[in-house]
Amino acid sequence: MTKKMKKIGSMVALLMLVLLAACGAAEEVEPTPDLNAVKTEAVQAAMAELTAIAALADPTETQPAPTMTPLPTATLFVPTSASSASGGSSGGSSGGSGGSSGTPIPTATPDAWRCEIVDEYPLDKPQMTGWIYDRHFIIKNIGTATWLASDVYVEYDDTCKRCENITYQTKFNISKNVAPGDTIDIVFDVAVPTNPVDPPGYTMAWDMISENAGLICEFWNNVPSTYPAPTKTPDN
């Protein structure tokens, strides 16, 4: 019995020695290093060293670069029609505008007193001295007011500094009432002076005037030059 106990004790002691040896061996084994962690530490150390070198070379380079403030984006303006802004339908027929919007363009107020020279004859040309001829101006009423014979007259414009009246007529009333759209024939008796003259000749300016409304129209006549009348051949 004693021998068995000794044998068992020897086996237990041996087993304890094996376990202690195994634990000691386990404690002496070093862990396997993490390669990724080693690489990361190496890169960080290199970057720190480069940053320090750059700071010694030019301290300004270590300062952070200025950031750019983004420009505000444009807001597009979309016009709103008057009808949609007021809650109405843009396709409606109210107002008679056909769906258009905006302020209407004002129409021009018709001029009550206007004229237009639609024809004249004979045209300005050299004339024979001592000759008398009729100068016609066909004038149309293109205004909205009727020209009354008792109100409208024609007068020679003596304010013209280069003009010279070569007719006995200086002022006369028109011969009839002229409604809008109608015409009137204004006639002058032009008496060509007996003395020849070179250009610019004889120029006349005439005004058609309303006693109530003022100047209606202005027209001109010119005899650019004159030439002497042929002498009479004496009888034998």
C-alpha positions as CSV (number, residue, x, y, z in Angstrom):
1,M,0.0,0.0,0.0
2,T,2.8,2.3,0.8
3,K,4.5,1.6,-2.5
4,K,1.3,2.4,-4.4
5,M,1.0,5.7,-2.6
6,K,4.6,6.6,-3.3
7,K,4.1,5.7,-7.0
8,I,1.0,7.9,-7.2
9,G,2.8,10.7,-5.4
10,S,5.7,10.4,-7.9
11,M,3.3,10.6,-10.8
12,V,1.5,13.6,-9.4
13,A,4.8,15.4,-8.8
14,L,5.9,14.7,-12.3
15,L,2.6,16.0,-13.7
16,M,3.0,19.2,-11.7
17,L,6.5,19.6,-13.1
18,V,5.2,19.2,-16.7
19,L,2.4,21.8,-16.1
20,L,4.8,24.3,-14.6
21,A,7.2,23.8,-17.5
22,A,4.3,24.4,-19.9
23,C,3.2,27.6,-18.1
24,G,6.8,29.0,-18.1
25,A,7.2,28.3,-21.8
26,A,3.9,30.0,-22.5
27,E,4.9,33.1,-20.6
28,E,8.3,33.3,-22.5
29,V,6.6,33.2,-26.0
30,E,6.4,36.8,-27.4
31,P,3.2,37.9,-29.2
32,T,3.3,38.3,-33.0
33,P,3.4,42.1,-34.0
34,D,0.5,43.7,-35.9
35,L,2.1,44.8,-39.3
36,N,-0.7,47.3,-40.1
37,A,-0.2,49.1,-36.8
38,V,3.6,49.2,-37.4
39,K,3.1,50.7,-40.8
40,T,0.7,53.3,-39.5
41,E,3.1,54.4,-36.7
42,A,5.9,54.6,-39.2
43,V,3.9,56.9,-41.6
44,Q,2.8,59.1,-38.7
45,A,6.4,59.5,-37.5
46,A,7.6,60.3,-41.0
47,M,4.8,62.9,-41.5
48,A,5.6,64.5,-38.2
49,E,9.3,64.8,-39.1
50,L,8.5,66.3,-42.5
51,T,6.2,68.8,-40.9
52,A,8.9,69.9,-38.5
53,I,11.4,70.3,-41.3
54,A,9.0,72.4,-43.4
55,A,8.2,74.6,-40.4
56,L,11.9,75.3,-39.9
57,A,12.3,76.1,-43.6
58,D,9.3,78.4,-44.0
59,P,7.0,79.0,-41.0
60,T,4.3,80.4,-43.2
61,E,3.7,77.1,-44.9
62,T,2.5,75.5,-41.7
63,Q,-0.4,77.9,-41.6
64,P,-3.7,76.5,-43.0
65,A,-4.6,77.8,-46.5
66,P,-7.4,80.4,-46.6
67,T,-10.7,79.0,-47.5
68,M,-12.9,80.6,-50.2
69,T,-16.3,81.8,-49.3
70,P,-18.8,80.5,-52.0
71,L,-20.6,83.1,-53.9
72,P,-24.4,83.3,-53.4
73,T,-26.3,81.7,-56.2
74,A,-28.6,83.9,-58.3
75,T,-32.3,83.6,-57.8
76,L,-34.2,83.6,-61.0
77,F,-37.2,85.9,-61.1
78,V,-40.3,84.3,-62.6
79,P,-42.9,87.0,-63.5
80,T,-46.4,86.3,-62.3
81,S,-49.3,87.5,-64.4
82,A,-51.8,89.8,-62.8
83,S,-54.5,87.2,-63.1
84,S,-52.6,84.4,-61.4
85,A,-51.3,86.7,-58.6
86,S,-54.9,87.7,-57.8
87,G,-56.0,84.0,-57.7
88,G,-57.9,84.2,-61.0
89,S,-57.5,82.0,-64.0
90,S,-55.0,83.1,-66.6
91,G,-57.1,81.6,-69.4
92,G,-60.2,83.5,-68.5
93,S,-61.8,86.1,-70.7
94,S,-62.4,88.6,-68.0
95,G,-61.4,92.2,-68.9
96,G,-61.4,91.4,-72.6
97,S,-57.6,91.2,-72.8
98,G,-57.4,87.8,-74.2
99,G,-55.3,86.5,-71.3
100,S,-52.5,89.1,-71.7
101,S,-51.1,90.8,-68.7
102,G,-49.1,94.0,-68.0
103,T,-49.8,97.7,-68.3
104,P,-51.3,98.6,-71.7
105,I,-49.3,101.0,-74.0
106,P,-51.0,104.3,-74.2
107,T,-52.2,105.4,-77.7
108,A,-51.1,108.7,-79.1
109,T,-53.6,111.5,-78.8
110,P,-54.6,112.7,-82.3
111,D,-53.4,116.1,-83.3
112,A,-56.3,118.4,-84.0
113,W,-54.4,120.8,-86.2
114,R,-52.2,119.2,-88.8
115,C,-51.6,119.5,-92.6
116,E,-49.9,117.8,-95.4
117,I,-48.8,119.3,-98.8
118,V,-50.0,116.7,-101.3
119,D,-49.1,118.6,-104.5
120,E,-47.6,121.9,-105.7
121,Y,-47.1,123.5,-109.1
122,P,-45.3,124.9,-111.0
123,L,-42.2,123.7,-109.3
124,D,-39.4,126.1,-108.4
125,K,-37.6,127.1,-111.6
126,P,-36.1,130.1,-113.3
127,Q,-38.7,132.7,-114.4
128,M,-38.8,135.4,-117.0
129,T,-38.6,139.0,-115.6
130,G,-41.9,140.8,-115.6
131,W,-43.8,137.5,-115.8
132,I,-46.8,136.8,-113.6
133,Y,-47.9,133.2,-112.8
134,D,-50.1,131.3,-110.3
135,R,-48.3,129.2,-107.7
136,H,-50.5,126.4,-106.3
137,F,-50.2,124.4,-103.0
138,I,-52.7,121.5,-102.6
139,I,-52.9,121.1,-98.8
140,K,-54.8,118.3,-97.0
141,N,-56.3,118.5,-93.5
142,I,-54.9,115.5,-91.7
143,G,-55.9,116.6,-88.2
144,T,-59.2,116.1,-86.4
145,A,-60.5,119.7,-86.4
146,T,-62.3,121.4,-89.3
147,W,-60.6,124.5,-90.8
148,L,-63.1,127.3,-90.9
149,A,-62.8,130.0,-93.5
150,S,-63.6,132.6,-90.8
151,D,-60.8,131.3,-88.6
152,V,-57.9,130.1,-90.7
153,Y,-55.8,132.4,-92.8
154,V,-52.6,132.4,-94.9
155,E,-49.9,135.0,-94.2
156,Y,-46.5,135.8,-95.6
157,D,-43.8,135.0,-93.0
158,D,-41.8,138.2,-92.7
159,T,-39.6,136.8,-90.0
160,C,-37.6,134.9,-92.7
161,K,-34.4,136.8,-93.0
162,R,-33.5,135.4,-96.5
163,C,-37.0,135.8,-97.9
164,E,-38.4,138.4,-100.2
165,N,-42.0,138.7,-101.1
166,I,-42.6,139.2,-104.8
167,T,-46.4,139.1,-104.7
168,Y,-48.9,141.7,-103.7
169,Q,-50.6,139.1,-101.4
170,T,-49.5,139.2,-97.8
171,K,-52.5,137.9,-95.8
172,F,-55.8,136.3,-96.8
173,N,-58.4,133.8,-95.3
174,I,-58.9,130.4,-96.9
175,S,-61.7,130.2,-99.4
176,K,-63.7,127.4,-97.8
177,N,-64.2,125.2,-94.7
178,V,-61.9,122.1,-94.9
179,A,-63.1,119.0,-93.0
180,P,-60.6,116.4,-91.8
181,G,-59.4,114.4,-94.8
182,D,-60.3,117.1,-97.4
183,T,-57.9,119.3,-99.4
184,I,-57.8,123.0,-100.4
185,D,-55.9,124.8,-103.2
186,I,-53.9,127.7,-101.9
187,V,-53.0,130.0,-104.8
188,F,-50.5,133.0,-105.0
189,D,-50.0,135.4,-107.8
190,V,-46.3,135.6,-108.2
191,A,-45.0,138.7,-110.0
192,V,-41.4,138.2,-111.1
193,P,-39.4,141.4,-110.8
194,T,-38.2,143.0,-114.0
195,N,-34.5,143.0,-112.9
196,P,-32.7,139.7,-113.5
197,V,-31.2,138.1,-110.4
198,D,-28.8,135.2,-109.8
199,P,-29.2,132.3,-107.3
200,P,-30.4,132.0,-104.6
201,G,-33.1,134.1,-106.2
202,Y,-36.3,135.0,-104.6
203,T,-37.6,132.9,-101.6
204,M,-41.0,133.2,-99.9
205,A,-42.2,131.5,-96.8
206,W,-45.9,131.2,-96.0
207,D,-47.8,130.1,-92.9
208,M,-51.3,128.7,-92.5
209,I,-52.6,129.9,-89.1
210,S,-55.7,129.4,-87.0
211,E,-56.8,132.4,-84.9
212,N,-57.7,130.0,-82.1
213,A,-55.1,127.2,-82.4
214,G,-52.0,128.9,-83.9
215,L,-49.7,127.6,-86.6
216,I,-51.1,124.7,-88.7
217,C,-48.7,124.5,-91.6
218,E,-45.8,126.2,-93.4
219,F,-44.8,126.0,-97.1
220,W,-42.2,127.6,-99.3
221,N,-41.8,129.0,-102.8
222,N,-38.6,129.9,-104.6
223,V,-37.6,131.5,-107.9
224,P,-34.0,130.4,-108.1
225,S,-33.1,132.9,-110.8
226,T,-34.6,135.1,-113.4
227,Y,-33.7,135.9,-117.0
228,P,-34.7,139.0,-119.0
229,A,-37.7,139.0,-121.2
230,P,-36.9,139.0,-124.9
231,T,-37.0,142.5,-126.4
232,K,-39.6,143.2,-129.0
233,T,-38.4,143.3,-132.5
234,P,-39.2,146.7,-134.0
235,D,-41.5,146.9,-137.0
236,N,-39.9,148.0,-140.2
